[in-house]
Amino acid sequence: ERDLPIEEVRVGDLVRIRPGERIPVDGEVQSGESDVDESLVTGEPLPVQKGQGDKTLSGSLNGRGTLLVRVT
């Protein structure tokens, strides 16, 4: 595992999203669970629970859990 600039992230890469981090990419959760604040993107005021198979939107804010996301 290593930190990368967003310019180096490619479709198909796995990205770990730690608690409290902004989600930098659209993708699909491979493992982990967390509540995600998508209000900046969707306008929905309540956090959405995310788990394996769920889609993520770049710009969302991860809650208390850790997510492993495959970049789409």
PLY file of the C-alpha trace (Angstrom):
ply
format ascii 1.0
element vertex 72
property float x
property float y
property float z
element edge 71
property int vertex1
property int vertex2
end_header
0.00 0.00 0.00
1.17 3.52 -0.77
-0.25 7.00 -1.17
-0.50 8.17 -4.79
-1.37 11.44 -6.46
-4.81 11.18 -8.08
-3.16 11.56 -11.51
-1.56 8.12 -11.08
-4.77 6.27 -10.18
-6.16 4.15 -13.04
-9.38 2.25 -13.76
-9.19 -1.14 -12.08
-6.88 0.01 -9.24
-7.83 -0.72 -5.64
-8.01 2.34 -3.40
-8.31 2.25 0.39
-10.52 5.01 1.79
-9.79 5.66 5.47
-12.29 7.10 7.98
-12.94 10.80 7.44
-11.31 10.95 4.00
-12.90 12.34 0.85
-13.58 9.61 -1.72
-11.32 10.57 -4.66
-12.79 8.28 -7.35
-15.97 6.72 -8.65
-15.83 3.02 -7.94
-17.30 -0.11 -6.40
-16.77 -1.23 -2.81
-14.80 -4.50 -2.70
-14.72 -4.79 1.10
-15.52 -2.83 4.23
-18.54 -0.91 5.45
-19.07 2.75 6.22
-21.59 5.55 6.18
-20.87 7.98 3.34
-21.98 11.60 3.13
-22.94 12.17 -0.53
-24.73 15.48 0.11
-22.15 17.51 -1.83
-22.88 15.39 -4.92
-26.52 14.31 -4.58
-28.04 16.82 -2.15
-29.24 13.95 0.07
-28.83 15.23 3.66
-28.44 11.82 5.38
-25.36 9.58 5.11
-25.76 6.42 3.02
-24.54 3.03 4.28
-22.02 1.49 1.85
-20.76 -2.08 1.72
-19.50 -4.69 -0.72
-20.89 -4.17 -4.24
-22.12 -0.61 -3.63
-21.03 2.25 -5.89
-19.05 5.23 -4.63
-19.07 8.77 -5.99
-15.98 10.95 -6.07
-16.31 13.97 -3.82
-18.27 12.06 -1.16
-17.03 12.04 2.43
-16.33 8.68 4.08
-17.62 8.21 7.62
-16.20 6.01 10.38
-15.38 2.83 8.45
-12.66 1.85 5.99
-13.57 0.98 2.39
-11.55 -0.82 -0.26
-12.82 0.48 -3.61
-12.09 -0.69 -7.17
-11.81 2.38 -9.44
-14.34 2.49 -12.29
0 1
1 2
2 3
3 4
4 5
5 6
6 7
7 8
8 9
9 10
10 11
11 12
12 13
13 14
14 15
15 16
16 17
17 18
18 19
19 20
20 21
21 22
22 23
23 24
24 25
25 26
26 27
27 28
28 29
29 30
30 31
31 32
32 33
33 34
34 35
35 36
36 37
37 38
38 39
39 40
40 41
41 42
42 43
43 44
44 45
45 46
46 47
47 48
48 49
49 50
50 51
51 52
52 53
53 54
54 55
55 56
56 57
57 58
58 59
59 60
60 61
61 62
62 63
63 64
64 65
65 66
66 67
67 68
68 69
69 70
70 71
